[in-house]
């Protein structure tokens, strides 16, 4: 049986009804989901964790939580009820090529969850030696990704659930109590049936753990779900940093790991793959570039082939930003890979996508393209599904993207794509194409700037790519800065994140990226610190998107978990945006002029300047960069193309700068 195939039709409704009947019982948080998984596992092979240490080994499985009793045996609290301000969480990194573990630390217990392999969960639980409380492990139907629990079999140190999952304990539990959740005083029951069965799926097992020793639980799933083998290398970012704030590196490593664990088959899903059953090129482009910058270049180049071969990926049909975004991502990867065979494969794909941009730019009629499955069921009957763009106006592509018409966003992505394509062709000694595409991109940038003065500039998405990564605003960066500031103030934000910014943090980060290249690192830091303070799952550097869940295919409604979700989480577009912003805060390339400039420390805050700092292993598509700051002197080593180097705004004008160029 594949995980997720159960007899239930609506597990969410079953839990909601039970919550209404038993409001005083403890229930899963349905918030702060974090995925633990090997890259390439399908939706049904990913484990879910919620704040407090609540765990489900896969979708529609069961839940594990921790219940705390006082010396008289009265229930004090549960891991589901402990408030997040009383929970400390962190990623724990293994030296092996395994996903990081999550350590949950509370006043009552410490719980370390890890994966020994696909379908093999591991728990190490420890209780403070001076604690007067007793902690029990509750195995039950509802959980972060729970499902019906029909059968429980107890045998020596083993617990078998639904004739499938095997739980083993070390040392042996003090006692194991089984029964039917919802019966009178069920949470205090001392029944110990060796074989418990019930058709409604509300079974439970309470495991009483001995005091004074670590208690370990191993979960074995004989059917962990299908997995695609992917060439990933570790789960940490390859960028090594020594910086005054340890959170900076912790956040970068967390984004790398989560992007890897979110890979589903060979797809880059926008977020939790159960909530996002269809991948999208828009989010995937950022994810690909983030993986490449994290050091996963072989993995990124393998995943990129899907983006090269297909022109449109997503559940809304053809979208006008797709060719430009794909060109940006593909050229970023090709520059880092620097492999002739990959470039040769990529050349016809680059030419085709560049021609698509020209087709839209020259359109004098409506252009429609074939719709490639899968299609989001919500839009399957939309008459605009196959629409790519309307006739061009005033030198601007009039296309659709994300269900709307963000004209300047689409044109920025397209002009940036043409510039990337030109660079690629010049590197391939096909400069005639490159020369023409650069001219076309320059004309698009002028049309974009003229459009900024119209109502098109009111669209929120105008501000997420105007400068980075498209560089459309490059020739008019001062005017763009003034317009961005005016836009921000019109929203009443005064350059500060708003209280509802957690709804779309990827937009917040993309705007911060524009401010980074406008020499406003203080705004960037306000954004980053605000998001660090407002994490979906504290300490794990993860965020969600939107309000409520993404109602694509109602997969979570079949589960006995995630019953009242505040938003879709984790969100991998946000993870990619955070990682890419942090990279450019350390080393970025300003491409607002024809001659790129390497900027070292663009996002370094002034209060770091009296501390030694170093960065190793950071890449641009022009080559790698390392730097060291010590005693007022900056030493930079550039591996690859000899770009001019400029220091970020926090460095004094008389700071000593030495640049060495080395072979890659």
N, C-alpha and C positions, 0 to 999 in steps of 0.2 A: 504494500500500500504506500503510495506517495504521500508525503506530508501535505496535509490540506484536504485530502479526500476523506470526508466524514459523512455521516448520515444527517447531520444538521443542515437546515436551510438558512436559518438566520440566528447565528450565535449571538450577535449583538443584541437583538431583541430579547433573547432568553436572559442575558445578563441584566439588561435594563429592567425587565420585569422582576427579577430576583432582587435587584437593588431597591425597587419600590416596596417589595414585600419585607425586606430585611434591611432597613436603612441604617441600623446600628452596627451591622457587620462591617468588616474591613473589605475594601474593594480596590482593584488596581487603579493607579493614578490616571492612566490613559494620557500621559504627557511625558515629554522628554525622551522619546524613543531614541535609542542608539542601537545600531546594528553591529553584531560581531559575526564575521564571515570570512571565508577565503575568497579571493578574487575569482570571479567567474561562476560562483554558485548561483543557481536559479533562485527565484523568489522563495521557493519552498525549502531552500537549504540555508537560510539565514536566521541566526538567533537574534532575539530582541531583549534589550535590557532597559529598565526604567529606574529613575532615581530611587535610592534606597536599597538597591541590589535585587529587585524583582526581575525574574528571568524566565524566558520561554525558549526552548531549544530550536523551535521553528514555528512557522505559521500553523495555526490550528492544532497546537500540541497540548500544552498544559502550562500552568504557572507555578513558580516556586517563590515563596516569600518567607519572611522571618517574623515570628510572633514572640513577643517578649512578655514574660510572666514575672510577678514579684515573688517574694519569699513565701507568701501564703497561697501561691498558685493562681492569683488573679491577673487577668490580662492587663498589662500596662499600655502597650502600644504595639504597632506592627510596622514593618518596613514600608508599608503602603501609606501609613499615616504620619510617619516622621516628617516634619516640615523640611523643606530643602535647605533652610538656613542652618539646620542641625546635621546636614549631610555633607561630607567632604568626599569628592571623587577625583580620581586621576587615572590616566592611562599608565600602564606598567608594561615596559618594553622587554621583550625576550631577545636573546642573542640569536635564537633560531629564526628560521624563515616562517614564523607563525604570527597570526594576528596579535596585536597587543591585548593584554588583559585589562580589566577595569577593576580598580580597588575602590570599594565603598567603605568609608570609615564613619561610624557613628559612636555615640557614647555607650551603646549597648553591645556592639559587635563590629568586626571587620570582615567583609566578604570580598573575596577575590574570585572573579569569574574569568575563565579563559577557555580557549578552544585548543584541544590537542590534535584535532583533525576535523574534517567535515563531519558533522553529526556527533562530535565527541566533546561535550561540554564538561568543564571541570570547575568545582567550587572548593575553595579553602576558606573555612569559617573559623574565626577565633573570637573568644570572649575575654574581656579584661579579667585578670586573675582576682581582682578585688571586688568584682561585681556580685551583688546579691541577687541579681536577676537570673532567670533561666530563659534560654533562647531555644525555641523549637523551629524546625523547618516545616513549613506547610506546603505540601504538594496538593494542588487543587485544579479544578477546571479553568476558572478565569485566571488570566495573567497578562503580561505584555502582549502575547500573541496566543492566548489560550484556546482551548477547544474542549469538546466533551470528554470526560474521563469516565469511561464505561466499566472498565475492569481494573482491579488492583490485586496483584498476587505478591505475597510476602514470603520470602524464602531465605533463611539465614541472614546474610548481610545484603541481600538483593531485594529490590522492589521492581516488579515488572508492571508496566502500565499499558493498557489497551493492546495487550499481546504484541507489543512492539518495543517500546523504550525500556531499557534496563538501567536501573540506578543501583550503584554499589556504594557502600559506606566504609570508611576507615577512620577510627575504629568502629566497632559495632555500636549501633544506637543503644541508649538506655532502654528505650521502648519505642514501638511503632503502633500508633492507633489509626484505625481505618473506619470509614463510615460514609454517611450520606450528608452532604452539605445542605443545611437548611432545616435539618431535624432539630428538635428542642435541645438546647445546650450542646449543639453539635461540636462547637470549638473546645468544649471541655470533656468530650466523650473519651472513655478509656477502652472502647471496644477494640479488639485486636483480631478481627477476622483475617484468616490467612488468605482467603479468596473472597473478594468482594465484587459484586456485580450489580449493575442497575442500568436500565435502558435509557434513563433521562440524562446520563452523563455528568451527574453532580457528585462524583466520588471525591474523597479527599484522603490524604494520609498525613498524620502528624508524626514527625520524627523528633524524638526527644534526644538531645545530644549530651554526651557526658561532659562534665565540667573539667577544666584544668588541662585540656589538650586541644590541639587543632583538630577540627573535624573536616573530613574530605568527602566529597560526593563526586562520583564519575557518572556521566550520562552517556549511554551508548545508543546510537540510532542506527539500526542495520540498513535503513533506507534514507540516507542523508540528502537525497536529491541529486539531480544532474549537475555536473560541474564542467565548465570549459577550462582547459589548461591554458594559462596565460603566463607570459614570460616576465613576471614581476620580480623585482630584486629587493627584498626586505619591505618593511612597512613604514620606516622613517624616511623623512626627507633626506636627500643626499647633501643638503646644504648644512655645513657645520658653522655654528656661530658661537662667539663669546661676547655677550652683550650684557649691559647692566640689568636688564629686566628678563628674568628667566621665562616669563610668560610668552615672550615673543617666539622663542624656539619651540616651546610646548605647543603653542597654537599652530605653528607650521607643521610640526610632526603630526598633530591631531588631524589636520586637514588632509595630509597625504594618506594617512591610514584610512580615513573614512572614505575618501575617493576610491581607494583600492577595494575596500570591503563592499562598496556599493556597486561595483561592476557586476552586471547580471548577464551571464553568458558572455558574449562579446559586445555587449551594449553599455553605453554610458547613460544611465537613466538620470533624469533631473533630480530625483530624490528617492525616498523609500520606494523600492521597486514594486511593492504591493500597491502603494497609492499611485505610482506612475508606471503602469504596465506597458507604456509606449515610450520609446526613447525619442529624443528631439535633437536636431542638429544644433539649435541655438545654444542650449545649455551644454550640449556635448562638446562644442568647439572650445569653450572655456575649460571644461574638464580635461580635454586632451592636452591643451597647452599647459595647464597646471601640472599634470602628470609628467610631461616632458621636462618642465622646469624643476620638478622634484627629483629628477634623476632617473625616471622610468622611461627612458627614451625608446628602448626596444618594444616595450609594451605599448607606448603611445603610437609608434609607427605601425604596429600591427593593427591596433584599433582604428587608426586613421584610414586604412584602406576602404572601410565601409563609407567613410565620409568622402573619399575620393571617387569611388565608383558610383555612388548615388548622389543625385543633385538635391533631393528633398527627403528629409527624414523627420517624421513627426505625424501626429494624429490629426492635424488640421489641413492636410494637403499641401500643395506647393506654397512656399512663402518666399517673399522677395529678398529677405535678408540672408537666405541660405547660401547662395553662391559666394557672396563677399565674406561671410563668416568662415565658410569652409576654406577659402583661399588663405585667409589669415592663419587659421590653425595649421593647415597643411604646410605652409611655407615656414612657419615657426618650427615645426617638427623636422622638416627637411633640412633646414639650416643647422640644426643641432646634430642630426644623424650624419649629414655630410657623406652620403653613400650614393655612388653613381647609379647603381641598379635601382634604388628607390627613386632617385630623381628621374631616371629614364621612364620608369613606370608612371610617375606623377605628371610628366610633361603634357601628355594629351588630355589628362583630366583637368589640369590647370587651364589649358587653352579653352576647353569646352566651357568651364565655369566663367571664365572671363568673357567669352562670347555671349553667355546668358545675360551677364550684366549689360553688355552693349545692346542686346536685343530689347531689354526692358527700357534702357535709356533712349532708344530710338523708336519706341513703340508709338504708333499712331492709331492703334486699335487695342481692344481688350485682348490680353494674352492669357490663355488657359494652358495648363499642362496636365499630363496624365497623373492621376492620383495613385500612389503606390501604397498598398496595404503595409501595416495595419492602420486603420482609421479609428479615431476616437468615436465611440458610438454616439456621443452627443452631437457630433457634427456630420454624421454619415449622410443625412438627408439635406444638408445645407446646400442650396444652389450655388453658393460661392466657394464650395470646397475646392474645385479645380482652378479657381481664379488665381492667377499670379500677379497681374497688375493691370491697371487701366492705362490709357494713353499718357505718355509723359507730358509734363507741364513745366515750362520755365527751366528746362535743363534738369528736372528732377524726376526720378522714378516714382510712380504713384502706385506702389505695391501694397500688399497686405502682409501682416506679420502679427502673430500672437492674437489673432482675432480682431485686430483693429488696423488703423492706417497711420502708424507712426512714421511720417514721411521723412523727417530729417534723420531719424535713427536708421532707417533703411538705406538712405543715401550715404550716410557716413560709413556704414558697414560695407557698402558697395564700392565707394571710392577707396576705402582702405584695402579692400580685396584686390582691386585693380593695381594698386601700388605694390602689394605683396606679390601679385602675379608678375608684374614687371621686373621686380628684383629677382624672382626665380628664373625668368627667361634670360635675363642678362647673365646670371650665373651659369646658365646653360649655353652661353654664346649664341643666343637668339635675340640679340639686342633690338632688332627692328620691331618686334612685337613689344618689347619692353618700352621702347621710346614712345610708341603711339599710346600705350596704356598709361604711361605717366602723364602725357598731355591730356588724355581724357580724364584722368583722376584729378588733375589740377583744375580743369573746367568744372568738374563736379563739386570741388571744394568751394569754388566761387558761387555756384548756384546754391550750395548748402548755406553759405553765409548770408546770401540774399534772402533765403527762406527763413533764416533765423529772425529776421525783422518782421515776419508775418505771423499769422496765427499758428503756423506750424511749430513755432518755438514754444507754444504752450503745452505741448505734449511732454509728459514726464520722461518718456524714454529718450527725448532729445539730449538729455544731460548725462546719459550713461556711457556714451561712446563718442561724444563730440571731439574730444582731444585724444584720449587713449581708448582703444588701440587703433582708431581709424586715422587720427591726425587731421581730420577734416578742418578743424578749427585752427590748425597750425599757422596759416598766414594771418590769422586775425585773433591771436590768442588773448590779447588785452580786451578786445571787444567781447570775446567769449567769456572771459572771467567776469566782466561787468554784468553780462546777461545772466550768467549762472548765479551770481550773488543776488541779483534782482529777483530771479526766480525763487531762490531759497527764501528770501525775505518775504516774498508774496505768500509763501506757505506758512509764515509765522515762525520759522525755525531759527533765524539768525545764526546760520552756520552750525547749529547744534542738532543732534538727532532728536526727533520728536518721541513722545511717549508711546506712539503706536508704530514706531519704526521697525519693531520686530515683525510686523506683518510682511514686509518685503525687504529683508536685510541685504539681499544681493543688489538691490537698487541703491541702497544707502552706501554700500561699499564701492559700487561703480562710480557714484558721484565723488566719493572720497578720492578715487583714483584720478579723476580729473583735477581735483585740487592739488594732488601731489605734484603733477606736472605744471601747475600754476604757482609753484613755490609757496604753498600754504600747508606745511607739514603740521601746524597746530590744529587745523581742521581735520586732517587725517587722523591724528591721535585722538581727538575727541570722539571720532567715529569708532575707532578700534577699541578704545577703552570702554566706551558705552556698550559695545557688543560683548566684550569680555565680561562686563558686569551683568548683562542680561542674556545669559546663555539658556538654551532650552533644557540642557542637562548640565547643571553646574560642574565646572572643573573639567569637562570633556570637550569644550570648545565646539559645540554644535548648535545649529540654529534651524528653524523651520521656515515655512513660507505660507503666506496667506492667512485667512481666518477660516477655521474649520478644515476639513480634509478635501483633497482632490477627488471629486466623485466620479472617477473615470469608469470603473467597472465593478464597484461595490464589493471588492474582495474582502475588505475588513468587516463588512456586515456579516459575513459568514463565520467570522472568528469570535471567540469569547475573550477578546482583548481589543484595546484601542476603541472602546465603546463611546467615549465622549471626547474625541480629539480636538484640542484647541487650534491646531494647524497641521499642515503636512510637515513631518519631520522624521528623519534628518533630510536636509535639502542640500544637494550636492552642487548646485549652481552657486549657492552662497559659499560653500566650502572652497570652490575653485576661485571665486572672486576674492575671498579673504587671502588665500595663499598667493595669488598673483599680485595683489596689492602689497603684501609683506615682502615679496621678492623685489618689487620695484622700489620699496622703501630702502632696501639695502643697495641694490644695483639696478638701475633702469637705463633705458635708451630713449633719449628724446629725439623723435623723428619728425618734429614739427617743421624742420627745414630740410632741404635736399641732402645735406650732409649730417648724418646721425651723430649724436654726442652721447658719450657714456657718462651717466650721472652716478656718482658714488655717494651713498648716504643721503639721498633726497629726503628720506623720511626720518632721519636721525633727529631726536629732540635735543634742544640745547643743553638740558641738564645731564645728558650722557657725556658731554664733551670732556669732562675731567676724568673720565674712566678709560682704561684701555679696552679696545674692541678689536674683534677680528671676524672675518667672514671667509669661508672656503667653500669651493664647489658650486658656486652660483653660476648659472649659464644664461647667456643671451643667444639669439640665433646667429650672432656674429662671432661667438666664442665664449669661453669661460672667463670668469673674473674672480680674483681673490684680493682681499685687502686687509691691512692692519693699521690701526690708529693707536699711536703710542707717543706720549710726551709732545703733543702738538704737531706730530708728523704723520702724514698719510702715505703709506707705501701700497701701491696698486700693481698687481700683475695681471696683464691681459693676455689670454691665450687665444690667438686667432687674429681677426682683422684689426688693424691698428686704428681704432677710433680715438678721437680726441677725448680727454677726460675732464670732467668738471665736478667739483664738490658740491654737496647739497647746501641749502641756505643756512643750516646751523653752524657750518664751519666758517671761521673768520677769514677775511680776505687775505690775511698774511699767513695762513696755515701753510706749512711746507708740504708739497706734493711731489712724490716721485712715482713715475710710471715706468714699468718694465714690460716689454712686449716679448712673449715667448711663443714657441711653437705649440700648437694644441696637442 
